[in-house]
Amino acid sequence: MTAIAEKTKFDATHESNPRDALWPNYNPPKELVFTHGIGSEVFDEQGTAYLDFLSGIAVTSFGHAHPYLVKALKDQCEKLWHLSNVFRIPEGELLAKRLVENSFADNVFFANSGTEAAEAGIKAIRGYHAVKGNTERTRIIGLTESFHGRTLAALAAAGNQAQMKGFIPTDYGFDQVQWGDIEALKNAVTDQTAGIVFETVQGEGGIRPVTQEFVSQVRQLCDDLDLVLMFDEVQCGIGRTGKLFAYEHFNVTPDVMVLAKGLGGGFPIGACLTTAKVGNSMVFGSHGSTFGGNPLAMAVGNAVMDLLLEPNLLSEISRKGEFLQSELTRLTQEFPDVVGSVHGLGLMIGLKCIVPNTDVLVKLREHHMIVGKSGGNMIRLLPPVNMCDEDIAKGIKIITCVLQELQAG
Ligand SMILES: *Cc1c(COP(=O)(O)O)cnc(C)c1O
């Protein structure tokens, strides 16, 4: 190792790498540093294995260091890292084609994250009307308890006042209506309304799928009034719910859909899928990204698609999801003072807690199991979609143990 390399070598011990030089906007547990992961497990500095039921928030959906994904990235690494969209990127053309072939969409824009994909979708909604000459149609309706990312328009679309406070002086051209309230939604539409945006299954706000009735009526409303309907499937898409895309559960298609998280299996990526009528309004020069659609992300995205499209994967996700949900439901009956109810679709699961969800999360971590939190005092379970039955059983065992301890008080 050279002298410079020695000096800048990453030292994983938290004492020598204090977080002081980072923004205080995150708050990870101080004493825990993970060094590597394999499949459904991550390992800390002492080599202790933690069972990962969070997958970096629905990102490492095929677990850690999946050999097929590692190989795809390594192979591309040795060929070409970056070109910019000044030149054709064949891996991106292929990934777009595969997304189109397997969805409602006709064309795709690639970004680097969920919030960027959402921004692209928001611009496309407005762009669609602008190109038609309806320049007054710019307002977009979102639903309460939504989450679309942390950039300004994405924040305004979700309308979470706590997250917007101090950053967004006006409504930014967005309206919010109560989640699931079709009458309120109809009443909120004006002749300035351009489109409607929501998550097919809410993730951050509490694990909550749209209802069939609501989503069917919204589709009808959009057809009647030429409104653009955008689904945010950044968290619930890419097989997570047992369908390739969550909207397939409802027999309703959007005009725009945004993806990110699981599509890269851990490599940063975002995608905005559109019907031709919306996508084609984004003419040359209307939008762009330096890194969006770069060869590395596209190579991994294609490899993720290979894994997703393997026969039986989606039905296995459904089977595992049903099993996990039924086991958790059993635990709500066994420990009614600790946990209340089970929510979700496939392997996107919320366990509503009676005790503070943080208590459950921390205790699970003490027992070497990683989960997330969600709105409505839920614990969020997003295991890798290829988690084996043994690891699911192991997770249920750990949860049982923790609920027993909490029930005992
Ligand atoms: C995570 C998430 C986003 C934002 O994605 P980032 O990659 O963090 O920008 C947007 N929408 C939903 C539904 C999400 O879960």
The ligand as an SDF file (V2000), in Angstrom:
LIG
                    3D

 15 15  0  0  0  0  0  0  0  0999 V2000
  -37.9370    6.1030   -0.8720 C   0  0  0  0  0  0  0  0  0  0  0  0
  -39.0870    6.6550   -1.6160 C   0  0  0  0  0  0  0  0  0  0  0  0
  -38.9360    7.7640   -2.4490 C   0  0  0  0  0  0  0  0  0  0  0  0
  -37.6550    8.5520   -2.5400 C   0  0  0  0  0  0  0  0  0  0  0  0
  -36.5940    7.8180   -3.0250 O   0  0  0  0  0  0  0  0  0  0  0  0
  -35.0970    8.3930   -2.8460 P   0  0  0  0  0  0  0  0  0  0  0  0
  -34.2720    7.4360   -3.6430 O   0  0  0  0  0  0  0  0  0  0  0  0
  -34.7990    8.3860   -1.3890 O   0  0  0  0  0  0  0  0  0  0  0  0
  -35.0720    9.7590   -3.3900 O   0  0  0  0  0  0  0  0  0  0  0  0
  -40.0280    8.1680   -3.1950 C   0  0  0  0  0  0  0  0  0  0  0  0
  -41.2000    7.5260   -3.1090 N   0  0  0  0  0  0  0  0  0  0  0  0
  -41.3780    6.4560   -2.3100 C   0  0  0  0  0  0  0  0  0  0  0  0
  -42.6950    5.7690   -2.2770 C   0  0  0  0  0  0  0  0  0  0  0  0
  -40.3340    5.9950   -1.5230 C   0  0  0  0  0  0  0  0  0  0  0  0
  -40.5230    4.9510   -0.7020 O   0  0  0  0  0  0  0  0  0  0  0  0
  1  2  1  0
  2  3  1  0
  2 14  2  0
  3  4  1  0
  3 10  2  0
  4  5  1  0
  5  6  1  0
  6  7  2  0
  6  8  1  0
  6  9  1  0
 10 11  1  0
 11 12  2  0
 12 13  1  0
 12 14  1  0
 14 15  1  0
M  END
$$$$
